[in-house]
C-alpha cells in the first residue's frame, strides 16, 4: 500500500465513521434517556439526505441545506414522541414496533412522492476538489475533510451541551435517575420530546452530510440501521460516549478492508460486532455498573 492510498483510506474511514457517529449518537441519546430503541432512525437519516438534495437543487446554500436536514426530522420527531407516550414504561417491544412502523411509513411515503430513481447530490463548488500539500504528492478530498470537521463540531457541541448547559444537566439527570427528576418538579415529558427531536435531527443531518457521497433512494432508510446498530452495540448501549470511538473503529476497519478484501468489506462491521459481543456483551465502552 502506497502512502497516498493509506492516507486516502484513513480520510475516507474517518469520514464514514463520523457520519455513523452522528447517526448513532442520536439513537444513543434516545436509548440512554428514554429506554427506547428507535428503529426509525434510518428513515430520518434518508429523509435528511433527500431534504439536502432538494434544497441544493433549489439553490439553497449548502450549510442551510444541512440545517434543514436537521430541523425537519427534529420537528417530525416531536410527533413521533407523542405517538410513543402511551407505551412509555411498557415492554420495549411496543416502542420498537411503533418506530419500525414509522420507518416504513416515512420510507414508503418518500418512495411515493419522490420515486425510486437513484439521485446524486452535487458537492458544493467550494468543497469540490482536493487539498494538496506542496511537499507531498497526495490529494486530500475537501468534502471528506469537511465531513470530519463538521461532525467533530457536532461531537464537541454535544459534549458542551451535556456538561455546560441546564438542558444537558437535565438530560444527564434523567439518564441517571428519572424518578428523582420528576420529584423535583421538572417536566420530564417535555424533556423527552426535546431529547427525541435532537435524536432524530442528528439522524437527519447525518444523512444530509452523506448525501453528496452516495446515491440516494428512499428504501435505503430501511437498511441504514444495519450499519448503525453495530456501532451502538460495540460502543455500549448505555454509554453515549462510546458511540464515537466505536464508529471510528468501524469506519476505519471498513475503509481499509475495502482495499485488502474488497469483496467482503461490507461484512467487517458485522464481524467486529459479533467478536465484541462474544467477549464483551455490553460493548467495549459500556459503563461499569456500581
N, C-alpha and C positions, 0 to 999 in steps of 0.2 A: 504494500500500500504506500503510495506516494504521500508526501506531506500535504499537498493540496487536497487529495482525496480524504485524508484524515480530518483536516480542518473543516471541509465541506460536510462530512458525515457528522462531525461534532456540532456544527451550527444547526444542521437540519434536525439532529436529535434533540438539541436543546429547545429549538422552536416547537417541535411537535410535543415535547414533554411539557413545555409551558402552557400550550393550548389545553393539553389533557389536565394540567393542574387547575387552570381556571374553571374548567367544566366540573372537575371532581371536587374542588373547594366549595362550589355551590351546593353539591349534593351532600358533602360532609357537614356543612353548616346546618342543613335541614335534619340530617340524621342525628347530629350531636344535640341540637337544641330541641327537636320535636319528636325524636324517636321514630321517624318515618323515612323509609327509603323511597325516594321519588323516582319511579320508573319513567316519568315523563321528561326527564332532563334532556334526553336525546332529541325529543320533538322540539323543544325550545331552543336547543342548540342549532338545529337546522332552520328553525324559524328565524333566528337571529342572522343566519347566513343569507337567507333569502331577502330579509329586510335590508341587509347591507347591499346585496346585489341590485335590488330595485332602486335603492337610494342612490347608489353610484350611477346607475343607468339614467336617473333623473337629474344628474349633475349636482347632487348634494356632496359637499366636501366630505372626504373620506373619514375624518375624525368624527364628524357629525353623524355619518352613517354608522360608525361603531357605537355611538351613543344611542342611536335609535335601536340598534340591535340589542342594547341592554334594557332600554326603557319599556319597549312594547312587551317583551316577555315578562318583565317585572310587574307591569300593570295587570297582565293576564294572570300572573301568579297570585294576586290578591283574590281573584275569583276562584282559582283552584283551591287555595287555602280555605275559602268559605265552604267549598264542597266537602272538604276533609273534616270539617269541625265535628259533624255527628259521630265520626269514628275515632276521634282522638281518645286515647286511653283504652281502646279496644285492641283486639289482636292486630298485629302489624299487617297481616294478610289483607285486611279490609282496605287500608290506605294504599297498599301496593297495587291492589286490583283497580282501585279508583284512578290512581295516577297512570297505570298502564292503559286504562280506557281513555283517559285524556290524551295520552300519547298517540294512540291510534286515531282518535278524533282529529287532533291537530294535523297529523301527517296526511290523513285521507282528505281533509279539507284543503290542504295545500295542494295535493295532487289534483283535486277537482278544479281549483282556481288557477293554479299555475301550470298544470300538465306535468308529465313525467320526462320531458326533454331535459337532457343534461345541460346545465348552464355554467358558464365560467365568468367569474367576477374579475374585471381587469384590475391589475395592480395600479394604484395611482402613479402619475408620472413622476412625482418627487420621490417615490420609493422604487421606481423601476430601474433596474440596472444593478451594478455591483460596486462595492468599495474596494479599491485596490491599494495595497501598500507598495510604495515605490521600490523598496528594497527586497520585496518578495513577489514571486510570480504566482500570487494567489488572489482570487477574487472572492470577496465576501458578499453574498447576496443581500442587498439592502433590506428587502422586505422581511427576510428571516431575522435579520438583526433587529428590525423594528418590532417584530412579534416578541422576541426575547425581552427587549427593553420595556415594551408596553405591558406585557404580562408581569414583569418584575415590579413595575409600578403598582399594578393591582395587588400583588402579594404584599408589598410594603404598605399600601393603603389599608388592606385588610388587617394587617398586624397592628398598625397605628390605631385603627378604629377600635379594635378589641382592647388595646391597652390604655388609650388616652381619652376616649370619649365615653360619655354617660351611656350611650346606646350600647357600646361594646361591653361596658361593665354589666349592664343588664343582661346582655346575651350570655356572658360568662356565668352570671348568677343563675340564669335559667338552666344552663347546661349542668351546673353543679348541683343545684337544689331548687327545683321549680316550686315545690310547695312552700318553701321559705319565702320565695319572691312573692307569691300570692298573698302570704300572710302580711307582707309589708305594704300591701295595698297597691302594688304595681299592676297595671293592666297587662297580664301575660298574653291574653288573646290578641291584643294589638301588636305586641312584640312578635308573636308567632306570624302574624300577617307580614310584618316588615321582614322577618327572617326568611319567609318563603319567597317574598318578592326579590330580595337580594340573591337568594339561591338560584332562582330561575333566570334573573337578569345576568348573572355570571355565566350561566349556560348559553344564553343568547349572545353575549359579547364574545365568548369563545368561538362560537360558530361564525360570527362576523369576522373575527380575526383570521379564521381558516378559509373564509370564502374565496379569496384570491388564489389559494394554493391548489384546491381540488375542485373537480366538477361537482355541481350540486343537483341532487334530486330529492324530492320530499321524503321518499322512503328511507333515505339514509338516517333519518331521525330514529328509526326503529333498530338500527344497528350500532349507533354510536355508543350506546350503553355497554355493548360488549367490549369496547375499548377502555371505557372509563371505570367500569366496575372492578377490573383487576387492580387499578391504581388505588381504589378505596380499600380493597382487601389487603394489599401489600402495605399500604400506609397505616392501616388500622382504622376501623370504622368509628372508634371512639376518640380519634385524635385528628383534629383539623390540621395540625402542624405536620402530620405525616404525609399529607397529600402531595406537598411539593417535592420532597426527596424521592418519594415513590414514583411520581410522574416523570421526574428526570431520569431515574433508573430505567423505566420502561421506554421512554423516548430514545435515549442513547443506545440501549440494547437493541431496539428495533432498527435504528438507523444504521448501526454497524453490521447487524445481521443482514440488512439489505445488500451489503457489499459482499459478505463472505458466503451467505446462504440465501441468495435472492429468491429461491423457490419457496422457502419455508419461513421467511422473515415475519410473516403475519402471525405465526404460531408463537413467537417469542414471548409476548405478554402473557399468554395463557400458560406457557411452560413455567415462567417465573412465578406466576401466581400459584400454580399447583405446588411447586417446590417450597415456596414460602409457607403456604398453608399447611404443608406436611410437617415442617419443623417449627413454625411459629403460627399457630392457628389464629391468633388475634392480630397478626400483622407484625411487620418489622418494627414499626414505630408506635405500637399501641401503648397507651399509658398503663403504668402498673397500678393495680388495684390496691387500695390501702388495706 
